[in-house]
Amino acid sequence: MVTVDDVRRIAGPLPRSTEHVIHDRVKFRVGQIVYLAFSRDETVLGFAFPKEERAALVASDPATFHLPGASDLRFHWVQAWMSELDERQAAELVLDAWRMVVPKKVAAAYAAGLPDA
């Protein structure tokens, strides 16, 4: 099981990533684009994910992953139960979500271990 603090340790240091509390919910953004968001009770992690791949992700592990509510299906978004994630999975989801919203040159520089481009 991961916690908000576990995710914060992963997302906080990423280039251009900022943490915000919006309507009593912790969210991480790059600029104005939200790539991670927690439910108010911090039991669910929502994260940026390609629309065309989300059905396969949910089908691969329906005990962990689920689709967002109907009003959020238009977004590139999936949700996961925090209690079902381990730190390795969380790190992978956070990094992939961040890569979706950050400029490609910033992601490449991060992967190469270089300072923010």
MIKE-421901 format. One record per residue: residue in one letter; x, y, z of N, C-alpha, C in turn; residue number from 1; chain. Coordinates in Angstrom, 3 decimals, padded with zeros to 6 digits. Layout:
BEGIN
atom resn: A n.xx: X n.yy: Y n.zz: Z ca.xx: X ca.yy: Y ca.zz: Z c.xx: X c.yy: Y c.zz: Z resi: NUM chain: A
...
// end
This chain:
BEGIN
atom resn: M n.xx: 000.842 n.yy: -001.185 n.zz: 000.000 ca.xx: 000.000 ca.yy: 000.000 ca.zz: 000.000 c.xx: 000.884 c.yy: 001.245 c.zz: 000.000 resi: 1 chain: A
atom resn: V n.xx: 000.518 n.yy: 002.200 n.zz: -000.836 ca.xx: 001.249 ca.yy: 003.462 ca.zz: -000.862 c.xx: 000.397 c.yy: 004.554 c.zz: -000.229 resi: 2 chain: A
atom resn: T n.xx: 001.062 n.yy: 005.603 n.zz: 000.182 ca.xx: 000.390 ca.yy: 006.737 ca.zz: 000.795 c.xx: 000.623 c.yy: 007.983 c.zz: -000.058 resi: 3 chain: A
atom resn: V n.xx: -000.062 n.yy: 009.039 n.zz: 000.280 ca.xx: 000.153 ca.yy: 010.313 ca.zz: -000.401 c.xx: 001.599 c.yy: 010.749 c.zz: -000.229 resi: 4 chain: A
atom resn: D n.xx: 002.162 n.yy: 010.535 n.zz: 000.947 ca.xx: 003.560 ca.yy: 010.915 ca.zz: 001.171 c.xx: 004.507 c.yy: 010.121 c.zz: 000.287 resi: 5 chain: A
atom resn: D n.xx: 004.217 n.yy: 008.846 n.zz: 000.046 ca.xx: 005.043 ca.yy: 008.044 ca.zz: -000.861 c.xx: 005.010 c.yy: 008.644 c.zz: -002.263 resi: 6 chain: A
atom resn: V n.xx: 003.826 n.yy: 008.983 n.zz: -002.726 ca.xx: 003.677 ca.yy: 009.573 ca.zz: -004.064 c.xx: 004.328 c.yy: 010.944 c.zz: -004.104 resi: 7 chain: A
atom resn: R n.xx: 004.189 n.yy: 011.697 n.zz: -003.049 ca.xx: 004.795 ca.yy: 013.034 ca.zz: -002.952 c.xx: 006.318 c.yy: 012.941 c.zz: -003.115 resi: 8 chain: A
atom resn: R n.xx: 006.940 n.yy: 011.924 n.zz: -002.516 ca.xx: 008.400 ca.yy: 011.747 ca.zz: -002.634 c.xx: 008.816 c.yy: 011.446 c.zz: -004.070 resi: 9 chain: A
atom resn: I n.xx: 007.934 n.yy: 010.831 n.zz: -004.830 ca.xx: 008.237 ca.yy: 010.515 ca.zz: -006.230 c.xx: 007.979 c.yy: 011.739 c.zz: -007.113 resi: 10 chain: A
atom resn: A n.xx: 006.807 n.yy: 012.339 n.zz: -006.968 ca.xx: 006.383 ca.yy: 013.425 ca.zz: -007.866 c.xx: 007.014 c.yy: 014.770 c.zz: -007.528 resi: 11 chain: A
atom resn: G n.xx: 007.245 n.yy: 015.027 n.zz: -006.261 ca.xx: 007.749 ca.yy: 016.333 ca.zz: -005.838 c.xx: 009.019 c.yy: 016.787 c.zz: -006.528 resi: 12 chain: A
atom resn: P n.xx: 010.038 n.yy: 015.917 n.zz: -006.630 ca.xx: 011.291 ca.yy: 016.356 ca.zz: -007.242 c.xx: 011.305 c.yy: 016.375 c.zz: -008.776 resi: 13 chain: A
atom resn: L n.xx: 010.255 n.yy: 015.896 n.zz: -009.419 ca.xx: 010.257 ca.yy: 015.873 ca.zz: -010.883 c.xx: 010.286 c.yy: 017.287 c.zz: -011.439 resi: 14 chain: A
atom resn: P n.xx: 011.070 n.yy: 017.527 n.zz: -012.472 ca.xx: 011.145 ca.yy: 018.865 ca.zz: -013.062 c.xx: 009.764 c.yy: 019.396 c.zz: -013.455 resi: 15 chain: A
atom resn: R n.xx: 009.515 n.yy: 020.633 n.zz: -013.091 ca.xx: 008.296 ca.yy: 021.384 ca.zz: -013.410 c.xx: 007.047 c.yy: 020.880 c.zz: -012.696 resi: 16 chain: A
atom resn: S n.xx: 007.177 n.yy: 019.887 n.zz: -011.841 ca.xx: 006.037 ca.yy: 019.356 ca.zz: -011.094 c.xx: 005.780 c.yy: 020.214 c.zz: -009.865 resi: 17 chain: A
atom resn: T n.xx: 004.508 n.yy: 020.579 n.zz: -009.667 ca.xx: 004.140 ca.yy: 021.356 ca.zz: -008.485 c.xx: 002.937 c.yy: 020.710 c.zz: -007.812 resi: 18 chain: A
atom resn: E n.xx: 002.914 n.yy: 020.813 n.zz: -006.493 ca.xx: 001.813 ca.yy: 020.266 ca.zz: -005.712 c.xx: 000.844 c.yy: 021.372 c.zz: -005.342 resi: 19 chain: A
atom resn: H n.xx: -000.443 n.yy: 021.057 n.zz: -005.401 ca.xx: -001.488 ca.yy: 022.017 ca.zz: -005.062 c.xx: -002.591 c.yy: 021.308 c.zz: -004.293 resi: 20 chain: A
atom resn: V n.xx: -003.280 n.yy: 022.045 n.zz: -003.460 ca.xx: -004.497 ca.yy: 021.542 ca.zz: -002.819 c.xx: -005.650 c.yy: 022.327 c.zz: -003.432 resi: 21 chain: A
atom resn: I n.xx: -006.522 n.yy: 021.617 n.zz: -004.134 ca.xx: -007.637 ca.yy: 022.229 ca.zz: -004.832 c.xx: -008.913 c.yy: 021.530 c.zz: -004.376 resi: 22 chain: A
atom resn: H n.xx: -009.816 n.yy: 022.275 n.zz: -003.808 ca.xx: -011.075 ca.yy: 021.719 ca.zz: -003.277 c.xx: -010.800 c.yy: 020.539 c.zz: -002.343 resi: 23 chain: A
atom resn: D n.xx: -009.867 n.yy: 020.742 n.zz: -001.427 ca.xx: -009.498 ca.yy: 019.731 ca.zz: -000.417 c.xx: -008.900 c.yy: 018.465 c.zz: -001.008 resi: 24 chain: A
atom resn: R n.xx: -008.345 n.yy: 018.545 n.zz: -002.197 ca.xx: -007.719 ca.yy: 017.389 ca.zz: -002.840 c.xx: -006.291 c.yy: 017.747 c.zz: -003.228 resi: 25 chain: A
atom resn: V n.xx: -005.359 n.yy: 016.835 n.zz: -002.943 ca.xx: -003.963 ca.yy: 017.019 ca.zz: -003.344 c.xx: -003.847 c.yy: 016.656 c.zz: -004.821 resi: 26 chain: A
atom resn: K n.xx: -003.239 n.yy: 017.571 n.zz: -005.575 ca.xx: -003.036 ca.yy: 017.355 ca.zz: -007.009 c.xx: -001.622 c.yy: 017.776 c.zz: -007.376 resi: 27 chain: A
atom resn: F n.xx: -001.084 n.yy: 017.130 n.zz: -008.403 ca.xx: 000.220 ca.yy: 017.502 ca.zz: -008.947 c.xx: 000.014 c.yy: 017.952 c.zz: -010.383 resi: 28 chain: A
atom resn: R n.xx: 000.687 n.yy: 019.067 n.zz: -010.717 ca.xx: 000.535 ca.yy: 019.647 ca.zz: -012.045 c.xx: 001.892 c.yy: 019.958 c.zz: -012.655 resi: 29 chain: A
atom resn: V n.xx: 001.877 n.yy: 020.044 n.zz: -013.963 ca.xx: 002.954 ca.yy: 020.646 ca.zz: -014.743 c.xx: 002.274 c.yy: 021.804 c.zz: -015.450 resi: 30 chain: A
atom resn: G n.xx: 002.641 n.yy: 023.007 n.zz: -015.091 ca.xx: 001.912 ca.yy: 024.177 ca.zz: -015.588 c.xx: 000.484 c.yy: 024.110 c.zz: -015.069 resi: 31 chain: A
atom resn: Q n.xx: -000.474 n.yy: 024.148 n.zz: -015.955 ca.xx: -001.885 ca.yy: 024.070 ca.zz: -015.573 c.xx: -002.463 c.yy: 022.671 c.zz: -015.760 resi: 32 chain: A
atom resn: I n.xx: -001.648 n.yy: 021.730 n.zz: -016.220 ca.xx: -002.139 ca.yy: 020.381 ca.zz: -016.510 c.xx: -001.950 c.yy: 019.473 c.zz: -015.303 resi: 33 chain: A
atom resn: V n.xx: -003.056 n.yy: 018.954 n.zz: -014.802 ca.xx: -003.024 ca.yy: 018.024 ca.zz: -013.677 c.xx: -002.661 c.yy: 016.640 c.zz: -014.206 resi: 34 chain: A
atom resn: Y n.xx: -001.652 n.yy: 016.019 n.zz: -013.585 ca.xx: -001.285 ca.yy: 014.666 ca.zz: -013.989 c.xx: -001.473 c.yy: 013.637 c.zz: -012.880 resi: 35 chain: A
atom resn: L n.xx: -001.684 n.yy: 014.078 n.zz: -011.656 ca.xx: -002.003 ca.yy: 013.203 ca.zz: -010.524 c.xx: -003.020 c.yy: 013.917 c.zz: -009.647 resi: 36 chain: A
atom resn: A n.xx: -003.964 n.yy: 013.151 n.zz: -009.105 ca.xx: -004.925 ca.yy: 013.721 ca.zz: -008.162 c.xx: -005.409 c.yy: 012.630 c.zz: -007.218 resi: 37 chain: A
atom resn: F n.xx: -005.533 n.yy: 012.980 n.zz: -005.974 ca.xx: -006.024 ca.yy: 012.043 ca.zz: -004.965 c.xx: -007.474 c.yy: 012.349 c.zz: -004.641 resi: 38 chain: A
atom resn: S n.xx: -008.212 n.yy: 011.325 n.zz: -004.277 ca.xx: -009.569 ca.yy: 011.547 ca.zz: -003.784 c.xx: -009.469 c.yy: 012.279 c.zz: -002.448 resi: 39 chain: A
atom resn: R n.xx: -010.556 n.yy: 012.874 n.zz: -002.016 ca.xx: -010.534 ca.yy: 013.619 ca.zz: -000.749 c.xx: -010.121 c.yy: 012.728 c.zz: 000.420 resi: 40 chain: A
atom resn: D n.xx: -010.555 n.yy: 011.464 n.zz: 000.403 ca.xx: -010.197 ca.yy: 010.557 ca.zz: 001.500 c.xx: -008.854 c.yy: 009.864 c.zz: 001.272 resi: 41 chain: A
atom resn: E n.xx: -008.192 n.yy: 010.207 n.zz: 000.179 ca.xx: -006.852 ca.yy: 009.700 ca.zz: -000.166 c.xx: -006.798 c.yy: 008.185 c.zz: -000.338 resi: 42 chain: A
atom resn: T n.xx: -007.904 n.yy: 007.587 n.zz: -000.771 ca.xx: -007.932 ca.yy: 006.144 ca.zz: -001.039 c.xx: -007.763 c.yy: 005.840 c.zz: -002.519 resi: 43 chain: A
atom resn: V n.xx: -007.920 n.yy: 006.868 n.zz: -003.360 ca.xx: -007.851 ca.yy: 006.680 ca.zz: -004.815 c.xx: -006.842 c.yy: 007.662 c.zz: -005.393 resi: 44 chain: A
atom resn: L n.xx: -005.994 n.yy: 007.145 n.zz: -006.287 ca.xx: -005.061 ca.yy: 007.969 ca.zz: -007.043 c.xx: -005.525 c.yy: 008.001 c.zz: -008.489 resi: 45 chain: A
atom resn: G n.xx: -005.814 n.yy: 009.188 n.zz: -008.985 ca.xx: -006.114 ca.yy: 009.376 ca.zz: -010.404 c.xx: -004.847 c.yy: 009.846 c.zz: -011.091 resi: 46 chain: A
atom resn: F n.xx: -004.636 n.yy: 009.373 n.zz: -012.314 ca.xx: -003.391 ca.yy: 009.722 ca.zz: -012.996 c.xx: -003.602 c.yy: 009.779 c.zz: -014.503 resi: 47 chain: A
atom resn: A n.xx: -002.800 n.yy: 010.622 n.zz: -015.153 ca.xx: -002.843 ca.yy: 010.747 ca.zz: -016.605 c.xx: -002.440 c.yy: 009.413 c.zz: -017.225 resi: 48 chain: A
atom resn: F n.xx: -003.203 n.yy: 009.008 n.zz: -018.233 ca.xx: -002.954 ca.yy: 007.725 ca.zz: -018.890 c.xx: -003.602 c.yy: 007.783 c.zz: -020.272 resi: 49 chain: A
atom resn: P n.xx: -002.946 n.yy: 007.218 n.zz: -021.287 ca.xx: -003.509 ca.yy: 007.283 ca.zz: -022.641 c.xx: -004.896 c.yy: 006.644 c.zz: -022.724 resi: 50 chain: A
atom resn: K n.xx: -005.844 n.yy: 007.355 n.zz: -023.315 ca.xx: -007.214 ca.yy: 006.853 ca.zz: -023.446 c.xx: -007.261 c.yy: 005.493 c.zz: -024.138 resi: 51 chain: A
atom resn: E n.xx: -006.470 n.yy: 005.354 n.zz: -025.189 ca.xx: -006.525 ca.yy: 004.130 ca.zz: -025.999 c.xx: -005.961 c.yy: 002.907 c.zz: -025.274 resi: 52 chain: A
atom resn: E n.xx: -005.280 n.yy: 003.113 n.zz: -024.155 ca.xx: -004.694 ca.yy: 002.002 ca.zz: -023.414 c.xx: -005.383 c.yy: 001.722 c.zz: -022.078 resi: 53 chain: A
atom resn: R n.xx: -006.283 n.yy: 002.581 n.zz: -021.675 ca.xx: -006.827 ca.yy: 002.437 ca.zz: -020.327 c.xx: -007.721 c.yy: 001.215 c.zz: -020.151 resi: 54 chain: A
atom resn: A n.xx: -008.490 n.yy: 000.826 n.zz: -021.156 ca.xx: -009.336 ca.yy: -000.374 ca.zz: -021.027 c.xx: -008.467 c.yy: -001.599 c.zz: -020.769 resi: 55 chain: A
atom resn: A n.xx: -007.334 n.yy: -001.683 n.zz: -021.452 ca.xx: -006.427 ca.yy: -002.818 ca.zz: -021.250 c.xx: -005.826 c.yy: -002.791 c.zz: -019.848 resi: 56 chain: A
atom resn: L n.xx: -005.486 n.yy: -001.623 n.zz: -019.356 ca.xx: -004.935 ca.yy: -001.520 ca.zz: -018.000 c.xx: -005.960 c.yy: -001.981 c.zz: -016.968 resi: 57 chain: A
atom resn: V n.xx: -007.174 n.yy: -001.490 n.zz: -017.077 ca.xx: -008.227 ca.yy: -001.876 ca.zz: -016.131 c.xx: -008.501 c.yy: -003.371 c.zz: -016.220 resi: 58 chain: A
atom resn: A n.xx: -008.549 n.yy: -003.918 n.zz: -017.436 ca.xx: -008.807 ca.yy: -005.351 ca.zz: -017.612 c.xx: -007.663 c.yy: -006.198 c.zz: -017.052 resi: 59 chain: A
atom resn: S n.xx: -006.454 n.yy: -005.666 n.zz: -017.095 ca.xx: -005.295 ca.yy: -006.427 ca.zz: -016.619 c.xx: -005.290 c.yy: -006.615 c.zz: -015.109 resi: 60 chain: A
atom resn: D n.xx: -005.907 n.yy: -005.684 n.zz: -014.375 ca.xx: -005.920 ca.yy: -005.768 ca.zz: -012.908 c.xx: -007.104 c.yy: -004.955 c.zz: -012.364 resi: 61 chain: A
atom resn: P n.xx: -008.326 n.yy: -005.486 n.zz: -012.514 ca.xx: -009.508 ca.yy: -004.717 ca.zz: -012.090 c.xx: -009.615 c.yy: -004.526 c.zz: -010.579 resi: 62 chain: A
atom resn: A n.xx: -008.855 n.yy: -005.265 n.zz: -009.804 ca.xx: -008.852 ca.yy: -005.053 ca.zz: -008.355 c.xx: -008.067 c.yy: -003.798 c.zz: -007.993 resi: 63 chain: A
atom resn: T n.xx: -007.176 n.yy: -003.377 n.zz: -008.884 ca.xx: -006.345 ca.yy: -002.191 ca.zz: -008.635 c.xx: -006.830 c.yy: -000.970 c.zz: -009.407 resi: 64 chain: A
atom resn: F n.xx: -007.133 n.yy: -001.156 n.zz: -010.693 ca.xx: -007.425 ca.yy: -000.027 ca.zz: -011.578 c.xx: -008.905 c.yy: 000.038 c.zz: -011.930 resi: 65 chain: A
atom resn: H n.xx: -009.399 n.yy: 001.260 n.zz: -012.098 ca.xx: -010.768 ca.yy: 001.459 ca.zz: -012.547 c.xx: -010.861 c.yy: 002.771 c.zz: -013.319 resi: 66 chain: A
atom resn: L n.xx: -011.901 n.yy: 002.852 n.zz: -014.134 ca.xx: -012.121 ca.yy: 004.058 ca.zz: -014.916 c.xx: -012.659 c.yy: 005.174 c.zz: -014.024 resi: 67 chain: A
atom resn: P n.xx: -012.424 n.yy: 006.411 n.zz: -014.414 ca.xx: -012.993 ca.yy: 007.530 ca.zz: -013.654 c.xx: -014.499 c.yy: 007.592 c.zz: -013.889 resi: 68 chain: A
atom resn: G n.xx: -015.153 n.yy: 008.494 n.zz: -013.194 ca.xx: -016.583 ca.yy: 008.706 ca.zz: -013.394 c.xx: -016.884 c.yy: 009.138 c.zz: -014.817 resi: 69 chain: A
atom resn: A n.xx: -018.130 n.yy: 008.997 n.zz: -015.212 ca.xx: -018.536 ca.yy: 009.278 ca.zz: -016.594 c.xx: -018.135 c.yy: 010.672 c.zz: -017.060 resi: 70 chain: A
atom resn: S n.xx: -018.222 n.yy: 011.661 n.zz: -016.188 ca.xx: -017.890 ca.yy: 013.031 ca.zz: -016.598 c.xx: -016.407 c.yy: 013.227 c.zz: -016.878 resi: 71 chain: A
atom resn: D n.xx: -015.550 n.yy: 012.318 n.zz: -016.394 ca.xx: -014.106 ca.yy: 012.429 ca.zz: -016.614 c.xx: -013.571 c.yy: 011.478 c.zz: -017.682 resi: 72 chain: A
atom resn: L n.xx: -014.454 n.yy: 010.721 n.zz: -018.333 ca.xx: -013.999 ca.yy: 009.784 ca.zz: -019.360 c.xx: -013.422 c.yy: 010.493 c.zz: -020.581 resi: 73 chain: A
atom resn: R n.xx: -013.748 n.yy: 011.755 n.zz: -020.753 ca.xx: -013.211 ca.yy: 012.493 ca.zz: -021.911 c.xx: -011.725 c.yy: 012.802 c.zz: -021.742 resi: 74 chain: A
atom resn: F n.xx: -011.223 n.yy: 012.703 n.zz: -020.517 ca.xx: -009.825 ca.yy: 012.998 ca.zz: -020.248 c.xx: -008.968 c.yy: 011.743 c.zz: -020.360 resi: 75 chain: A
atom resn: H n.xx: -007.681 n.yy: 011.943 n.zz: -020.519 ca.xx: -006.704 ca.yy: 010.851 ca.zz: -020.484 c.xx: -006.469 c.yy: 010.535 c.zz: -019.006 resi: 76 chain: A
atom resn: W n.xx: -007.290 n.yy: 009.651 n.zz: -018.443 ca.xx: -007.295 ca.yy: 009.486 ca.zz: -016.996 c.xx: -007.721 c.yy: 008.080 c.zz: -016.601 resi: 77 chain: A
atom resn: V n.xx: -007.071 n.yy: 007.535 n.zz: -015.584 ca.xx: -007.422 ca.yy: 006.246 ca.zz: -014.968 c.xx: -007.262 c.yy: 006.432 c.zz: -013.467 resi: 78 chain: A
atom resn: Q n.xx: -007.888 n.yy: 005.565 n.zz: -012.700 ca.xx: -007.769 ca.yy: 005.640 ca.zz: -011.252 c.xx: -007.304 c.yy: 004.300 c.zz: -010.691 resi: 79 chain: A
atom resn: A n.xx: -006.656 n.yy: 004.363 n.zz: -009.529 ca.xx: -006.172 ca.yy: 003.154 ca.zz: -008.854 c.xx: -006.476 c.yy: 003.257 c.zz: -007.371 resi: 80 chain: A
atom resn: W n.xx: -006.799 n.yy: 002.122 n.zz: -006.764 ca.xx: -006.972 ca.yy: 002.066 ca.zz: -005.315 c.xx: -005.592 c.yy: 002.109 c.zz: -004.685 resi: 81 chain: A
atom resn: M n.xx: -005.360 n.yy: 003.063 n.zz: -003.824 ca.xx: -004.055 ca.yy: 003.215 ca.zz: -003.163 c.xx: -003.668 c.yy: 001.953 c.zz: -002.393 resi: 82 chain: A
atom resn: S n.xx: -004.644 n.yy: 001.300 n.zz: -001.798 ca.xx: -004.370 ca.yy: 000.111 ca.zz: -000.985 c.xx: -003.828 c.yy: -001.050 c.zz: -001.809 resi: 83 chain: A
atom resn: E n.xx: -004.015 n.yy: -001.011 n.zz: -003.120 ca.xx: -003.574 ca.yy: -002.102 ca.zz: -003.989 c.xx: -002.234 c.yy: -001.831 c.zz: -004.672 resi: 84 chain: A
atom resn: L n.xx: -001.727 n.yy: -000.623 n.zz: -004.548 ca.xx: -000.467 ca.yy: -000.257 ca.zz: -005.206 c.xx: 000.719 c.yy: -000.477 c.zz: -004.280 resi: 85 chain: A
atom resn: D n.xx: 001.832 n.yy: -000.918 n.zz: -004.865 ca.xx: 003.077 ca.yy: -000.928 ca.zz: -004.106 c.xx: 003.929 c.yy: 000.241 c.zz: -004.611 resi: 86 chain: A
atom resn: E n.xx: 005.041 n.yy: 000.488 n.zz: -003.948 ca.xx: 005.848 ca.yy: 001.666 ca.zz: -004.299 c.xx: 006.409 c.yy: 001.594 c.zz: -005.715 resi: 87 chain: A
atom resn: R n.xx: 006.780 n.yy: 000.411 n.zz: -006.175 ca.xx: 007.302 ca.yy: 000.270 ca.zz: -007.532 c.xx: 006.241 c.yy: 000.637 c.zz: -008.564 resi: 88 chain: A
atom resn: Q n.xx: 005.023 n.yy: 000.103 n.zz: -008.387 ca.xx: 003.927 ca.yy: 000.429 ca.zz: -009.305 c.xx: 003.624 c.yy: 001.924 c.zz: -009.276 resi: 89 chain: A
atom resn: A n.xx: 003.559 n.yy: 002.480 n.zz: -008.070 ca.xx: 003.258 ca.yy: 003.902 ca.zz: -007.939 c.xx: 004.301 c.yy: 004.747 c.zz: -008.654 resi: 90 chain: A
atom resn: A n.xx: 005.561 n.yy: 004.409 n.zz: -008.486 ca.xx: 006.636 ca.yy: 005.162 ca.zz: -009.141 c.xx: 006.488 c.yy: 005.096 c.zz: -010.659 resi: 91 chain: A
atom resn: E n.xx: 006.173 n.yy: 003.935 n.zz: -011.178 ca.xx: 006.008 ca.yy: 003.772 ca.zz: -012.618 c.xx: 004.815 c.yy: 004.598 c.zz: -013.127 resi: 92 chain: A
atom resn: L n.xx: 003.698 n.yy: 004.550 n.zz: -012.407 ca.xx: 002.512 ca.yy: 005.310 ca.zz: -012.814 c.xx: 002.769 c.yy: 006.812 c.zz: -012.760 resi: 93 chain: A
atom resn: V n.xx: 003.418 n.yy: 007.261 n.zz: -011.700 ca.xx: 003.710 ca.yy: 008.688 ca.zz: -011.546 c.xx: 004.625 c.yy: 009.173 c.zz: -012.668 resi: 94 chain: A
atom resn: L n.xx: 005.694 n.yy: 008.432 n.zz: -012.928 ca.xx: 006.632 ca.yy: 008.853 ca.zz: -013.980 c.xx: 005.981 c.yy: 008.851 c.zz: -015.357 resi: 95 chain: A
atom resn: D n.xx: 005.189 n.yy: 007.821 n.zz: -015.644 ca.xx: 004.510 ca.yy: 007.771 ca.zz: -016.944 c.xx: 003.514 c.yy: 008.916 c.zz: -017.095 resi: 96 chain: A
atom resn: A n.xx: 002.767 n.yy: 009.220 n.zz: -016.024 ca.xx: 001.802 ca.yy: 010.325 ca.zz: -016.072 c.xx: 002.520 c.yy: 011.653 c.zz: -016.265 resi: 97 chain: A
atom resn: W n.xx: 003.618 n.yy: 011.842 n.zz: -015.546 ca.xx: 004.408 ca.yy: 013.069 ca.zz: -015.673 c.xx: 004.939 c.yy: 013.227 c.zz: -017.097 resi: 98 chain: A
atom resn: R n.xx: 005.446 n.yy: 012.126 n.zz: -017.673 ca.xx: 005.977 ca.yy: 012.179 ca.zz: -019.042 c.xx: 004.907 c.yy: 012.578 c.zz: -020.056 resi: 99 chain: A
atom resn: M n.xx: 003.650 n.yy: 012.252 n.zz: -019.767 ca.xx: 002.568 ca.yy: 012.613 ca.zz: -020.694 c.xx: 002.362 c.yy: 014.120 c.zz: -020.785 resi: 100 chain: A
atom resn: V n.xx: 002.679 n.yy: 014.861 n.zz: -019.720 ca.xx: 002.330 ca.yy: 016.274 ca.zz: -019.688 c.xx: 003.521 c.yy: 017.221 c.zz: -019.746 resi: 101 chain: A
atom resn: V n.xx: 004.699 n.yy: 016.719 n.zz: -019.511 ca.xx: 005.883 ca.yy: 017.572 ca.zz: -019.534 c.xx: 006.426 c.yy: 017.615 c.zz: -020.975 resi: 102 chain: A
atom resn: P n.xx: 007.065 n.yy: 018.710 n.zz: -021.370 ca.xx: 007.672 ca.yy: 018.741 ca.zz: -022.710 c.xx: 008.656 c.yy: 017.573 c.zz: -022.905 resi: 103 chain: A
atom resn: K n.xx: 008.677 n.yy: 017.036 n.zz: -024.103 ca.xx: 009.518 ca.yy: 015.870 ca.zz: -024.400 c.xx: 010.994 c.yy: 016.109 c.zz: -024.080 resi: 104 chain: A
atom resn: K n.xx: 011.479 n.yy: 017.313 n.zz: -024.316 ca.xx: 012.890 ca.yy: 017.588 ca.zz: -024.031 c.xx: 013.173 c.yy: 017.533 c.zz: -022.531 resi: 105 chain: A
atom resn: V n.xx: 012.200 n.yy: 017.906 n.zz: -021.705 ca.xx: 012.370 ca.yy: 017.842 ca.zz: -020.253 c.xx: 012.395 c.yy: 016.381 c.zz: -019.801 resi: 106 chain: A
atom resn: A n.xx: 011.499 n.yy: 015.577 n.zz: -020.347 ca.xx: 011.471 ca.yy: 014.146 ca.zz: -020.010 c.xx: 012.762 c.yy: 013.466 c.zz: -020.450 resi: 107 chain: A
atom resn: A n.xx: 013.267 n.yy: 013.818 n.zz: -021.626 ca.xx: 014.510 ca.yy: 013.226 ca.zz: -022.122 c.xx: 015.698 c.yy: 013.629 c.zz: -021.258 resi: 108 chain: A
atom resn: A n.xx: 015.737 n.yy: 014.885 n.zz: -020.857 ca.xx: 016.815 ca.yy: 015.357 ca.zz: -020.001 c.xx: 016.760 c.yy: 014.659 c.zz: -018.649 resi: 109 chain: A
atom resn: Y n.xx: 015.586 n.yy: 014.467 n.zz: -018.106 ca.xx: 015.416 ca.yy: 013.769 ca.zz: -016.825 c.xx: 015.890 c.yy: 012.323 c.zz: -016.951 resi: 110 chain: A
atom resn: A n.xx: 015.483 n.yy: 011.656 n.zz: -018.031 ca.xx: 015.887 ca.yy: 010.265 ca.zz: -018.243 c.xx: 017.394 c.yy: 010.125 c.zz: -018.394 resi: 111 chain: A
atom resn: A n.xx: 018.035 n.yy: 011.146 n.zz: -018.954 ca.xx: 019.485 ca.yy: 011.134 ca.zz: -019.147 c.xx: 020.243 c.yy: 011.610 c.zz: -017.904 resi: 112 chain: A
atom resn: G n.xx: 019.485 n.yy: 012.011 n.zz: -016.890 ca.xx: 020.128 ca.yy: 012.486 ca.zz: -015.652 c.xx: 020.642 c.yy: 013.903 c.zz: -015.753 resi: 113 chain: A
atom resn: L n.xx: 020.125 n.yy: 014.659 n.zz: -016.722 ca.xx: 020.565 ca.yy: 016.046 ca.zz: -016.915 c.xx: 019.638 c.yy: 017.002 c.zz: -016.182 resi: 114 chain: A
atom resn: P n.xx: 020.107 n.yy: 018.228 n.zz: -015.928 ca.xx: 019.220 ca.yy: 019.216 ca.zz: -015.306 c.xx: 018.029 c.yy: 019.516 c.zz: -016.214 resi: 115 chain: A
atom resn: D n.xx: 016.988 n.yy: 020.092 n.zz: -015.650 ca.xx: 015.779 ca.yy: 020.462 ca.zz: -016.389 c.xx: 016.156 c.yy: 021.246 c.zz: -017.645 resi: 116 chain: A
atom resn: A n.xx: 015.609 n.yy: 020.822 n.zz: -018.770 ca.xx: 015.927 ca.yy: 021.465 ca.zz: -020.065 c.xx: 015.157 c.yy: 022.745 c.zz: -020.241 resi: 117 chain: A
// end
